[in-house]
């Protein structure tokens, strides 16, 4: 179909109202089509890659408290200043904000996304469910009424039947979503969901849905233009999640055959046609064990996981967005959409899986991604990960002729990826991919919860060898910076003692240099023979117990960061340090901030008596809320924070005087 001149909305320069890897992703496709690009940035991102790689960039303020990337007037002003005539919102909250879409239109800017009317229709979960029900699309039983009173919501939850899901009506990404197992937990989880929704989306309204037991999370990618054409590009399986946020996505789904794909795709296309949708969108469904699917919501934007669809279709979805926004018809029909092979994506996040997936921030000292895979990221060695934004720092994508080929490639790529300095979920992702349930294609949304012990179990054998290698590297890198060549020290036969901590566990090692480059390392009852082949600034090669291997490392003072066999390990040299203090784990009654974050709720007051495990303070970091509980029973004797405060990790926020019975027990 040929576009008429009257339907075209040409543009030349695109302002990207987002940051990080998605901004770089849009820059790449925009440049390939001959467009100029403008980045926006907060002061926290002044040195970020998306700022350097865009043609122009405009600062739009401090990262907090007003959340600069959500400041609509500042972004519109940046477009005017730079001469941009189009705006791409990426896939952040502004991509589903009807006020932003309307503001772009009012300013004479082409909004690269659906109309404000379409966002209103489908961007709100309650409204979207009403529309879909009217259109005959199967929806999850629930409540999406205007009465948001706590008593009404509690009564509706009882009517629906527990367990129920609380969901923020605005936005997505798992924010403002809580699974409620019984009526007892409902009030506190409702408060938490509303608080998070207000903070993330500026709207505390929620809906309730019956919790579907162990479903698959299946989404259908759709595209539509202003000429009446609409297609789907197949499904993505996004079932592997933590805290209702996706960690692993793949296309096609192991649970969807051609017949089901056609039915779900037809449902999705009919839905976008009904609202005269334009651009990229995704309809999300829950698929139960019997093959029944239920509409959840529509994301009126490009999705984080779009690369897996690009891999199996060969299409550039950002380029399609730009063409449709310019008024061109879709260049492909449904019959022309072909699927090739299998693709899997993992989200590499700055978070500690061993501590409830707690977000992390700081300096990424050493960063090197596998060249053999597609990796979307915006980091470099020495780059900062600020505490204000989403915890995802990279997406690693594989594509193979079969699912097993894609899985195998991705596992190898994760082993090769070096991310040292900030704790990530790298090892956890690898264990997910290697788990028998995932390998067989059987993962549901319950996968992580059901297999948590296995997924969080450390590789003790690899860590034991890593400790021995770390001892040698600590010895070799002590003192002045060494040249790449080694072996300049005199050999000795007397043991040298080292004390260090590996991921918080104290260890002692004895090292004997038997001959040039040959070491004997004893840690506890284990002994290892290590021969160093070469050592550079950030890499070493060696023979450990007969195996010739390599490792990446970074040393900063007493800290040694080691990447060995795909596992990042943090080692603290304590050889010359004073004995560590005791009582730092909360038994002293002090509640410490578990990460850098903002105080969003204080649930106790000085003088209150609290029980061990009772919530006392809630912090928000990287768009997620984290409840901090009393470590002991006792009396609150000091509050060091108030709502709205920004706190650093490990700062004492509450002090509790231990109750007499606890003090006796201690």
C-alpha positions as CSV (number, residue, x, y, z in Angstrom):
1,X,0.0,0.0,0.0
2,X,1.4,3.4,-0.9
3,X,1.0,6.3,1.5
4,X,-0.5,9.5,0.3
5,X,1.2,12.9,1.0
6,X,-1.6,13.8,3.4
7,X,-0.9,10.9,5.7
8,X,2.9,11.5,6.0
9,X,4.5,13.1,9.0
10,X,8.1,13.4,8.0
11,X,10.8,14.2,10.6
12,X,14.6,14.4,10.5
13,X,15.9,14.7,14.1
14,X,14.8,12.4,16.9
15,X,15.0,13.3,20.6
16,X,15.2,10.1,22.7
17,X,13.4,10.6,26.0
18,X,15.2,7.7,27.8
19,X,18.6,6.6,28.9
20,X,21.0,3.7,28.8
21,X,20.9,0.7,26.5
22,X,17.5,1.6,24.9
23,X,18.7,5.0,24.0
24,X,21.7,3.5,22.3
25,X,19.5,0.9,20.6
26,X,17.3,3.7,19.1
27,X,20.4,5.7,18.0
28,X,21.7,2.7,16.1
29,X,18.5,2.2,14.0
30,X,17.9,5.9,13.6
31,X,21.4,6.5,12.2
32,X,20.9,3.5,9.8
33,X,17.9,5.3,8.4
34,X,19.6,8.7,8.2
35,X,18.1,10.4,11.2
36,X,19.9,12.7,13.6
37,X,19.6,12.0,17.3
38,X,19.4,14.0,20.5
39,X,19.9,12.5,24.0
40,X,18.6,13.8,27.3
41,X,20.4,13.2,30.6
42,X,20.3,13.8,34.3
43,X,23.3,15.1,36.1
44,X,23.9,11.6,37.3
45,X,24.3,10.5,33.7
46,X,26.5,13.3,32.4
47,X,29.3,10.8,31.5
48,X,26.9,8.1,30.1
49,X,27.5,6.4,26.8
50,X,24.1,7.5,25.3
51,X,25.1,11.1,25.9
52,X,28.4,10.7,24.1
53,X,27.0,8.7,21.2
54,X,24.0,10.9,20.3
55,X,24.6,13.8,17.9
56,X,23.5,16.3,20.5
57,X,22.5,16.1,24.2
58,X,20.6,18.3,26.7
59,X,20.8,18.1,30.5
60,X,17.3,18.0,32.1
61,X,18.2,18.3,35.7
62,X,19.0,16.4,38.9
63,X,18.0,12.7,39.1
64,X,15.9,13.2,42.3
65,X,13.5,14.1,43.8
66,X,11.6,15.1,40.6
67,X,12.9,12.1,38.5
68,X,14.4,14.1,35.6
69,X,13.6,11.5,32.9
70,X,9.9,11.9,33.7
71,X,9.8,15.7,33.5
72,X,7.6,16.3,30.5
73,X,8.1,20.1,30.3
74,X,11.9,19.7,30.4
75,X,11.9,17.1,27.7
76,X,9.7,19.3,25.4
77,X,12.0,22.2,26.0
78,X,15.0,20.1,25.2
79,X,13.4,19.1,21.9
80,X,12.8,22.8,21.1
81,X,16.4,23.8,22.1
82,X,17.9,21.0,19.9
83,X,15.6,21.5,16.9
84,X,14.3,17.9,17.2
85,X,11.0,17.4,15.3
86,X,10.2,13.9,16.7
87,X,10.4,12.2,20.1
88,X,11.0,8.5,20.8
89,X,10.1,7.6,24.4
90,X,12.0,4.3,24.5
91,X,10.2,1.8,26.7
92,X,10.1,3.7,30.0
93,X,7.1,5.1,31.8
94,X,6.8,8.0,29.4
95,X,6.1,5.6,26.5
96,X,2.8,4.8,28.2
97,X,2.0,8.3,29.4
98,X,-0.9,9.9,27.5
99,X,0.0,13.4,28.8
100,X,3.4,13.1,27.3
101,X,2.1,11.9,23.9
102,X,-0.4,14.8,23.9
103,X,2.3,17.3,25.0
104,X,4.5,16.2,22.0
105,X,1.5,16.6,19.6
106,X,0.7,20.0,21.0
107,X,4.3,21.1,20.6
108,X,4.3,20.0,16.9
109,X,6.5,17.0,17.6
110,X,6.0,13.6,16.0
111,X,5.5,11.1,18.9
112,X,7.0,7.8,17.9
113,X,4.3,5.6,19.4
114,X,0.5,5.4,19.6
115,X,-1.9,8.3,20.0
116,X,-2.8,9.6,23.4
117,X,-6.2,8.2,22.9
118,X,-4.9,4.7,22.3
119,X,-2.6,4.9,25.4
120,X,-5.6,5.9,27.5
121,X,-7.7,3.1,26.1
122,X,-5.1,0.3,26.6
123,X,-2.4,1.7,28.9
124,X,-4.7,1.6,31.9
125,X,-5.2,-2.0,33.2
126,X,-8.8,-1.4,34.4
127,X,-9.9,0.4,31.2
128,X,-8.1,-2.2,29.0
129,X,-9.9,-5.1,30.7
130,X,-13.3,-3.4,30.2
131,X,-12.6,-2.9,26.5
132,X,-11.3,-6.5,26.1
133,X,-14.3,-8.0,27.9
134,X,-16.6,-6.0,25.6
135,X,-14.7,-7.3,22.6
136,X,-15.1,-10.9,23.8
137,X,-11.4,-11.4,24.8
138,X,-11.1,-13.8,27.7
139,X,-10.0,-11.9,30.9
140,X,-9.0,-13.0,34.4
141,X,-11.9,-12.6,36.9
142,X,-11.3,-9.6,39.2
143,X,-12.3,-6.1,40.2
144,X,-11.5,-2.9,38.4
145,X,-14.1,-0.5,39.9
146,X,-13.8,3.1,40.7
147,X,-14.3,2.6,44.5
148,X,-10.8,2.3,45.8
149,X,-11.6,2.3,49.4
150,X,-9.7,-0.2,51.5
151,X,-12.9,-1.8,52.8
152,X,-14.3,-2.2,49.3
153,X,-11.1,-3.7,47.9
154,X,-10.8,-6.1,50.9
155,X,-14.4,-7.2,50.3
156,X,-13.8,-7.7,46.6
157,X,-10.6,-9.8,47.3
158,X,-12.7,-12.1,49.5
159,X,-15.3,-12.3,46.7
160,X,-12.7,-13.2,44.1
161,X,-11.1,-15.7,46.4
162,X,-7.5,-15.9,47.6
163,X,-4.8,-15.9,46.4
164,X,-5.4,-12.6,44.5
165,X,-3.1,-10.3,42.6
166,X,-3.0,-6.5,43.4
167,X,-1.9,-4.6,40.3
168,X,-1.3,-0.9,39.7
169,X,-3.7,0.3,37.0
170,X,-1.0,2.5,35.4
171,X,2.4,1.5,34.1
172,X,3.9,-2.0,34.2
173,X,7.2,-3.8,34.8
174,X,5.9,-5.5,38.0
175,X,5.8,-2.2,39.9
176,X,2.8,-1.9,42.2
177,X,2.1,-5.6,41.9
178,X,1.6,-7.9,44.9
179,X,0.5,-11.5,45.3
180,X,-1.7,-11.8,48.4
181,X,-2.1,-15.3,49.8
182,X,-4.8,-14.6,52.4
183,X,-7.0,-11.8,53.9
184,X,-4.5,-11.3,56.8
185,X,-1.8,-10.0,54.5
186,X,-4.1,-7.9,52.3
187,X,-4.0,-4.5,54.2
188,X,-0.2,-4.2,54.3
189,X,0.4,-5.5,50.8
190,X,-2.3,-3.1,49.5
191,X,-0.5,-0.2,51.2
192,X,2.9,-1.3,49.7
193,X,1.4,-1.7,46.2
194,X,-0.2,1.7,46.3
195,X,2.9,3.4,47.6
196,X,5.0,1.8,44.9
197,X,2.5,2.7,42.2
198,X,2.3,6.3,43.4
199,X,6.0,6.6,43.4
200,X,6.5,4.9,40.0
201,X,3.5,6.2,38.1
202,X,2.0,9.0,40.1
203,X,-1.2,7.0,40.4
204,X,-2.1,4.8,43.4
205,X,-5.1,3.2,41.8
206,X,-5.1,-0.7,41.7
207,X,-7.2,-3.5,40.3
208,X,-7.6,-7.0,41.7
209,X,-7.4,-10.3,39.8
210,X,-7.7,-13.9,40.7
211,X,-4.2,-15.5,40.8
212,X,-3.9,-18.1,38.1
213,X,-1.8,-21.0,39.5
214,X,1.5,-21.6,37.8
215,X,0.7,-20.1,34.4
216,X,2.9,-19.2,31.5
217,X,3.4,-15.5,30.8
218,X,2.9,-15.2,27.0
219,X,2.9,-11.9,25.1
220,X,2.1,-11.2,21.5
221,X,4.0,-8.5,19.5
222,X,1.8,-6.4,17.3
223,X,2.3,-3.6,14.8
224,X,-0.2,-1.4,13.2
225,X,-0.1,1.6,10.9
226,X,-2.5,4.5,10.2
227,X,-3.6,2.9,6.9
228,X,-5.5,0.1,8.6
229,X,-2.8,-2.6,8.4
230,X,-2.1,-4.7,11.5
231,X,0.0,-7.8,12.0
232,X,1.4,-9.9,14.8
233,X,5.0,-11.1,15.0
234,X,4.4,-14.2,17.1
235,X,4.8,-14.7,20.8
236,X,7.4,-14.4,23.5
237,X,7.5,-16.5,26.6
238,X,8.4,-14.4,29.6
239,X,7.6,-16.8,32.4
240,X,10.9,-16.7,34.3
241,X,10.3,-13.8,36.6
242,X,11.3,-12.5,40.1
243,X,9.0,-10.1,41.9
244,X,6.8,-10.2,38.8
245,X,9.6,-8.7,36.7
246,X,10.9,-10.7,33.7
247,X,14.4,-12.2,33.8
248,X,14.5,-14.5,30.8
249,X,12.5,-14.2,27.6
250,X,12.4,-16.5,24.6
251,X,10.7,-16.8,21.2
252,X,8.9,-18.9,20.3
253,X,7.4,-20.3,23.4
254,X,8.0,-24.0,24.1
255,X,4.3,-24.2,25.2
256,X,2.8,-22.6,22.1
257,X,2.1,-24.6,18.8
258,X,1.2,-23.1,15.5
259,X,-2.5,-23.4,16.1
260,X,-2.4,-21.6,19.4
261,X,-0.1,-19.0,18.0
262,X,-2.6,-18.3,15.2
263,X,-5.5,-18.0,17.7
264,X,-3.6,-15.7,20.1
265,X,-2.2,-13.6,17.3
266,X,-5.7,-13.2,15.8
267,X,-7.0,-12.0,19.2
268,X,-4.2,-9.5,19.5
269,X,-4.6,-8.1,16.0
270,X,-8.4,-7.8,16.5
271,X,-7.8,-5.9,19.7
272,X,-5.5,-3.3,18.1
273,X,-7.8,-2.9,15.1
274,X,-10.7,-2.2,17.5
275,X,-9.0,0.9,18.9
276,X,-7.3,2.0,15.6
277,X,-3.9,1.5,17.2
278,X,-0.7,2.8,15.5
279,X,2.8,1.6,16.1
280,X,4.4,-1.2,18.2
281,X,2.5,-2.8,21.0
282,X,2.3,-6.0,23.1
283,X,-0.7,-7.8,24.4
284,X,0.1,-9.9,27.5
285,X,-1.7,-13.1,28.4
286,X,-1.6,-15.8,31.1
287,X,-1.6,-19.3,29.6
288,X,-2.8,-22.1,31.9
289,X,-1.9,-25.8,31.8
290,X,-5.0,-26.6,29.8
291,X,-4.1,-24.1,27.0
292,X,-6.6,-21.5,28.1
293,X,-5.3,-17.9,27.8
294,X,-6.5,-14.8,29.6
295,X,-5.8,-11.2,28.7
296,X,-3.8,-9.3,31.4
297,X,-2.8,-6.0,29.9
298,X,-1.5,-4.2,26.8
299,X,1.9,-2.4,26.8
300,X,1.5,0.5,24.3
301,X,5.2,0.6,23.6
302,X,8.3,-1.3,22.5
303,X,9.3,-4.0,25.0
304,X,12.6,-4.6,26.7
305,X,12.6,-8.1,25.2
306,X,12.0,-7.1,21.6
307,X,15.4,-8.4,20.4
308,X,14.2,-12.0,20.6
309,X,11.4,-11.2,18.1
310,X,13.9,-9.4,15.9
311,X,16.2,-12.5,16.0
312,X,13.6,-14.9,14.8
313,X,11.8,-12.6,12.3
314,X,14.9,-10.8,10.9
315,X,13.0,-7.4,11.4
316,X,14.3,-4.2,13.0
317,X,11.4,-3.2,15.2
318,X,12.8,0.2,16.0
319,X,13.1,0.9,12.2
320,X,9.5,-0.3,11.8
321,X,8.4,2.2,14.5
322,X,10.2,5.1,12.7
323,X,8.6,4.2,9.4
324,X,5.1,3.9,10.9
325,X,5.5,7.2,12.8
326,X,6.5,8.9,9.6
327,X,3.2,7.8,8.0
328,X,4.5,4.9,5.9
329,X,2.5,1.7,5.6
330,X,3.8,-1.5,7.2
331,X,6.3,-2.9,4.6
332,X,5.2,-6.5,5.4
333,X,2.0,-8.5,5.5
334,X,1.0,-11.2,7.9
335,X,1.6,-13.9,5.3
336,X,5.1,-12.6,4.8
337,X,6.1,-12.9,8.4
338,X,8.4,-15.9,8.8
339,X,10.0,-17.4,11.9
340,X,13.5,-18.7,11.9
341,X,15.1,-20.7,14.8
342,X,14.9,-19.8,18.5
343,X,16.1,-16.9,20.5
344,X,16.6,-16.4,24.3
345,X,17.3,-13.2,26.2
346,X,18.5,-12.7,29.8
347,X,18.4,-9.5,31.7
348,X,21.7,-8.9,33.5
349,X,20.7,-6.8,36.5
350,X,22.7,-5.0,39.2
351,X,21.2,-7.0,42.1
352,X,22.1,-9.5,44.7
353,X,20.1,-12.7,44.1
354,X,21.3,-14.1,47.5
355,X,19.7,-11.2,49.3
356,X,16.3,-11.2,47.8
357,X,17.4,-9.7,44.5
358,X,18.4,-6.5,46.3
359,X,19.3,-3.7,43.8
360,X,23.0,-2.7,43.8
361,X,24.8,0.5,42.7
362,X,28.3,1.7,42.4
363,X,31.3,1.6,40.0
364,X,31.6,-1.3,37.5
365,X,35.4,-1.7,37.8
366,X,35.8,-4.2,35.0
367,X,33.3,-4.8,32.2
368,X,33.7,-7.0,29.1
369,X,30.8,-8.6,27.2
370,X,31.0,-11.6,24.9
371,X,31.6,-10.7,21.3
372,X,29.8,-13.8,19.9
373,X,26.4,-12.7,21.2
374,X,24.2,-9.7,20.8
375,X,24.5,-7.6,24.0
376,X,22.6,-4.4,24.5
377,X,24.2,-2.3,27.2
378,X,25.5,1.2,28.0
379,X,28.4,0.4,30.3
380,X,32.2,0.5,30.2
381,X,34.9,-0.3,32.7
382,X,34.9,2.3,35.4
383,X,31.3,3.3,34.6
384,X,28.9,4.3,37.3
385,X,25.6,2.5,38.0
386,X,23.5,5.1,39.9
387,X,20.8,4.1,42.4
388,X,18.0,6.1,40.8
389,X,17.0,3.9,37.9
390,X,16.1,0.4,36.9
391,X,18.5,-2.4,38.0
392,X,18.8,-3.9,34.5
393,X,22.3,-3.0,33.1
394,X,22.4,-5.3,30.0
395,X,20.5,-7.7,27.8
396,X,22.3,-10.8,26.4
397,X,20.6,-12.4,23.5
398,X,21.4,-15.7,21.7
399,X,19.9,-17.1,18.5
400,X,20.2,-20.6,17.2
401,X,18.6,-23.1,14.8
402,X,17.0,-24.9,17.8
403,X,16.1,-23.9,21.3
404,X,18.9,-26.1,22.7
405,X,21.5,-24.4,20.4
406,X,20.3,-21.0,21.6
407,X,20.4,-22.1,25.3
408,X,23.9,-23.5,24.9
409,X,25.2,-20.4,23.2
410,X,23.7,-18.2,25.9
411,X,25.2,-20.2,28.8
412,X,28.6,-20.0,27.2
413,X,28.2,-16.2,26.7
414,X,27.2,-15.7,30.3
415,X,30.3,-17.6,31.4
416,X,32.5,-15.3,29.3
417,X,30.8,-12.0,30.4
418,X,33.0,-10.1,32.9
419,X,31.1,-7.8,35.3
420,X,33.2,-6.9,38.3
421,X,32.7,-4.2,40.9
422,X,28.9,-4.3,41.3
423,X,27.1,-7.5,42.3
424,X,24.9,-8.8,39.5
425,X,22.6,-11.8,38.9
426,X,25.0,-13.3,36.3
427,X,25.6,-16.6,38.1
428,X,21.9,-16.9,39.0
429,X,20.9,-16.5,35.3
430,X,23.3,-19.2,34.4
431,X,21.9,-21.6,36.9
432,X,18.4,-20.8,35.6
433,X,19.4,-21.6,32.0
434,X,21.2,-24.9,33.1
435,X,18.3,-26.1,35.3
436,X,16.6,-29.3,34.0
437,X,13.1,-27.7,34.1
438,X,14.1,-24.7,32.0
439,X,16.2,-26.9,29.7
440,X,13.1,-29.1,29.1
441,X,11.0,-26.0,28.3
442,X,8.8,-26.5,31.4
443,X,9.3,-23.2,33.2
444,X,6.2,-21.4,34.4
445,X,5.9,-18.2,36.5
446,X,6.5,-20.4,39.6
447,X,9.9,-21.6,38.3
448,X,12.1,-19.4,40.5
449,X,10.0,-19.9,43.6
450,X,9.8,-23.7,43.2
451,X,13.5,-24.1,42.5
452,X,14.9,-21.4,44.6
453,X,17.3,-23.6,46.7
454,X,18.9,-25.0,43.6
455,X,19.1,-21.7,41.8
456,X,20.7,-20.0,44.7
457,X,23.1,-22.8,45.6
458,X,26.7,-21.7,45.1
459,X,29.2,-23.6,43.0
460,X,31.4,-24.7,46.0
461,X,34.0,-26.4,43.9
462,X,34.6,-23.4,41.6
463,X,34.6,-21.1,44.6
464,X,37.2,-23.2,46.4
465,X,39.5,-23.0,43.4
466,X,38.8,-19.3,43.1
467,X,39.9,-18.8,46.7
468,X,43.2,-20.6,45.9
469,X,43.7,-18.5,42.8
470,X,42.8,-15.4,44.7
471,X,45.5,-16.1,47.3
472,X,48.1,-16.3,44.6
473,X,46.9,-13.1,42.9
474,X,46.8,-11.3,46.2
475,X,50.4,-12.3,46.8
476,X,51.5,-11.5,43.2
477,X,49.7,-8.1,43.1
478,X,50.8,-6.8,46.5
479,X,52.9,-3.7,46.4
480,X,53.9,-1.7,43.2
481,X,52.0,-2.3,40.0
482,X,53.6,-5.3,38.3
483,X,54.6,-5.6,34.6
484,X,53.0,-8.3,32.5
485,X,56.1,-10.6,32.9
486,X,56.4,-12.5,36.1
487,X,58.8,-14.6,38.0
488,X,61.2,-11.9,39.2
489,X,60.9,-12.9,42.9
490,X,63.3,-15.1,44.7
491,X,61.9,-18.6,45.4
492,X,61.3,-19.5,49.0
493,X,60.2,-22.6,50.9
494,X,58.8,-20.9,54.0
495,X,55.0,-20.5,54.1
496,X,53.4,-17.1,53.9
497,X,50.1,-16.7,55.7
498,X,47.2,-14.7,54.2
499,X,43.8,-13.8,55.7
500,X,41.0,-12.8,53.5
501,X,37.2,-12.9,53.0
502,X,35.5,-14.5,50.1
503,X,32.0,-13.1,49.7
504,X,32.0,-12.3,53.4
505,X,33.3,-15.7,54.6
506,X,36.6,-15.5,56.4
507,X,39.4,-17.8,55.1
508,X,43.1,-18.3,55.9
509,X,45.6,-19.5,53.4
510,X,49.2,-20.7,53.4
511,X,51.3,-20.1,50.3
512,X,54.6,-21.8,49.6
513,X,56.6,-20.8,46.5
514,X,58.3,-24.1,45.6
515,X,60.0,-22.8,42.5
516,X,59.7,-20.0,40.0
517,X,56.0,-19.6,39.1
518,X,55.0,-22.7,41.1
519,X,52.9,-22.3,44.2
520,X,51.3,-24.6,46.8
521,X,48.2,-23.1,48.4
522,X,46.6,-24.6,51.5
523,X,43.1,-23.4,52.6
524,X,41.7,-25.5,55.4
525,X,42.0,-29.1,54.6
526,X,42.4,-28.5,50.8
527,X,45.7,-28.1,49.0
528,X,46.1,-26.8,45.5
529,X,49.1,-26.6,43.1
530,X,49.1,-23.5,40.9
531,X,51.6,-22.5,38.2
532,X,51.3,-19.0,36.9
533,X,51.8,-18.8,33.1
534,X,51.3,-15.0,32.7
535,X,49.7,-12.1,34.6
536,X,48.6,-8.8,33.1
537,X,46.8,-5.8,34.5
538,X,43.4,-7.5,34.4
539,X,43.9,-11.1,33.3
540,X,45.9,-14.1,34.4
541,X,46.6,-17.6,32.9
542,X,47.6,-20.5,35.1
543,X,47.6,-24.2,35.7
544,X,45.5,-25.1,38.7
545,X,45.6,-28.7,39.9
546,X,46.5,-29.8,36.4
547,X,43.9,-27.7,34.5
548,X,45.1,-24.9,32.3
549,X,42.7,-22.0,32.8
550,X,42.3,-18.2,32.9
551,X,40.6,-15.6,35.0
552,X,39.9,-11.9,34.8
553,X,40.6,-9.7,37.9
554,X,40.7,-6.2,39.2
555,X,42.5,-5.1,42.3
556,X,41.7,-1.9,44.1
557,X,43.6,-1.6,47.4
558,X,42.6,-4.5,49.7
559,X,39.8,-5.6,47.3
560,X,40.4,-8.2,44.6
561,X,37.5,-8.8,42.2
562,X,37.9,-12.2,40.4
563,X,36.0,-13.6,37.4
564,X,36.6,-17.4,37.2
565,X,34.6,-20.0,35.4
566,X,31.8,-17.6,34.8
567,X,31.5,-16.7,38.5
568,X,32.3,-13.3,39.9
569,X,34.0,-13.4,43.3
570,X,34.8,-10.6,45.7
571,X,37.8,-11.1,47.9
572,X,38.9,-8.7,50.7
573,X,42.5,-8.9,51.8
574,X,42.5,-8.9,55.6
575,X,46.1,-10.0,56.2
576,X,47.1,-6.6,57.7
577,X,43.6,-5.6,58.9
578,X,42.6,-5.4,62.5
579,X,40.2,-8.1,63.7
580,X,36.7,-7.4,62.4
581,X,34.1,-6.1,64.8
582,X,31.3,-8.4,66.0
583,X,27.6,-7.7,66.2
584,X,27.2,-6.2,62.8
585,X,24.4,-8.4,61.5
586,X,21.5,-6.7,63.3
587,X,21.7,-8.6,66.6
588,X,22.6,-5.3,68.2
589,X,19.2,-3.9,67.4
590,X,20.3,-1.6,64.7
591,X,18.4,-1.6,61.4
592,X,20.8,-0.7,58.6
593,X,19.9,0.4,55.1
594,X,20.6,-2.6,52.8
595,X,21.3,-0.4,49.8
596,X,21.4,3.2,48.6
597,X,17.8,4.4,48.4
598,X,15.0,6.8,49.4
599,X,12.8,6.4,52.5
600,X,9.2,6.0,51.3
601,X,7.6,4.9,54.6
602,X,8.4,4.8,58.3
603,X,6.1,2.4,60.1
604,X,7.3,2.9,63.7
605,X,7.9,5.7,66.2
606,X,10.2,6.3,69.1
607,X,8.8,4.4,72.1
608,X,7.0,1.8,70.1
609,X,7.4,-1.9,71.1
610,X,8.1,-4.0,68.0
611,X,8.4,-7.7,67.3
612,X,11.3,-9.3,65.5
613,X,10.5,-9.3,61.8
614,X,8.0,-6.4,62.1
615,X,8.4,-3.9,59.2
616,X,9.8,-0.5,60.4
617,X,11.1,1.3,57.4
618,X,10.6,0.9,53.6
619,X,13.3,2.1,51.2
620,X,12.9,2.5,47.4
621,X,15.8,1.8,45.1
622,X,15.9,1.3,41.4
623,X,12.1,1.7,41.3
624,X,11.4,-1.2,43.7
625,X,10.4,-1.0,47.4
626,X,12.3,-3.0,50.0
627,X,10.8,-3.4,53.5
628,X,13.4,-3.3,56.4
629,X,12.2,-5.3,59.4
630,X,13.2,-5.2,63.1
631,X,16.0,-7.7,63.7
632,X,15.0,-8.2,67.3
633,X,12.0,-7.6,69.6
634,X,12.3,-4.5,71.7
635,X,11.6,-0.8,72.0
636,X,12.4,1.7,69.3
637,X,14.8,4.2,70.9
638,X,15.9,6.2,67.9
639,X,14.7,7.0,64.3
640,X,17.4,8.5,62.1
641,X,15.4,9.0,59.0
642,X,12.1,10.4,57.8
643,X,10.0,9.9,54.7
644,X,11.7,11.4,51.6
645,X,15.3,11.1,53.0
646,X,18.0,9.7,50.7
647,X,20.2,7.2,52.6
648,X,23.4,5.3,51.8
649,X,23.9,1.6,52.1
650,X,24.7,0.4,55.7
651,X,23.5,3.6,57.3
652,X,21.7,3.0,60.6
653,X,18.1,4.1,60.2
654,X,16.4,2.7,63.3
655,X,17.8,1.7,66.7
656,X,15.9,-0.9,68.9
657,X,16.6,-1.6,72.5
658,X,16.6,-5.4,72.8
659,X,13.8,-6.8,74.9
660,X,15.0,-8.4,78.2
661,X,14.1,-12.0,77.1
662,X,16.1,-11.5,73.8
663,X,19.0,-10.0,75.8
664,X,19.1,-13.0,78.1
665,X,18.8,-15.4,75.1
666,X,21.7,-13.6,73.4
